[in-house]
Amino acid sequence: MVYGELFRDLAHRALLNEEEELSELNQSNPDARPMSILQAGEVALHYLITKKALRDGSALRIEGEVSYEGNKRSKVDICFLKGKAVCASFEVKMVSLEEEDWRKRIRKDVEKHLDRTNKICRELDDSVRYNVALLISPDELSSQQAERHIEEGTAGMLKNSDSELWASEAIKLNHVDNDEKGIWNYMSVVVFTGGYTPARSK
């Protein structure tokens, strides 16, 4: 089972379904404040993905906010479980390609999560770790374009021979009041992993 591809499909369906429902509500009540998944924080997005997993017979049991060993304040966003053990983990970050520091934010998550010296509580020895980028863009991206953005943003961090990426089709977002954050029209779900060796001080 390819957990990364499974998570991409699960997250894409969960977020697409929610955005479509919000679109219907926006149209049925035009005098109300328009809403979008853009306005949800990461915790709310994790909830939507977990809720979708409950309805999807192919999804494994999900647990959120699993701690790292020795650092209870540092947690993994979402984990797949076998029994009570972590078989796959996902660090999720929503970023806009219009933000100057989007690459830095993605790279910081890679450093935290793909460094296997940071042991996750109840993690199986053969567990797989993934990072997830919810890429916000003004233009509709193909899955290949979304993957290329992540390859660019993580350049030099992951071993090419071990790298894998899975990107979804872009989700059309509802228009909301968002003057300070630029034009946010689409969201793509990109799940990726690869061999990562942390830099060590000399």
Helices and strands as residue ranges (DSSP letters): H 3-28, G 37-39, H 42-55, E 61-68, E 71-82, E 85-96, H 102-113, E 123-137, H 143-153, E 164-167, E 171-172, G 179-181, E 186-193
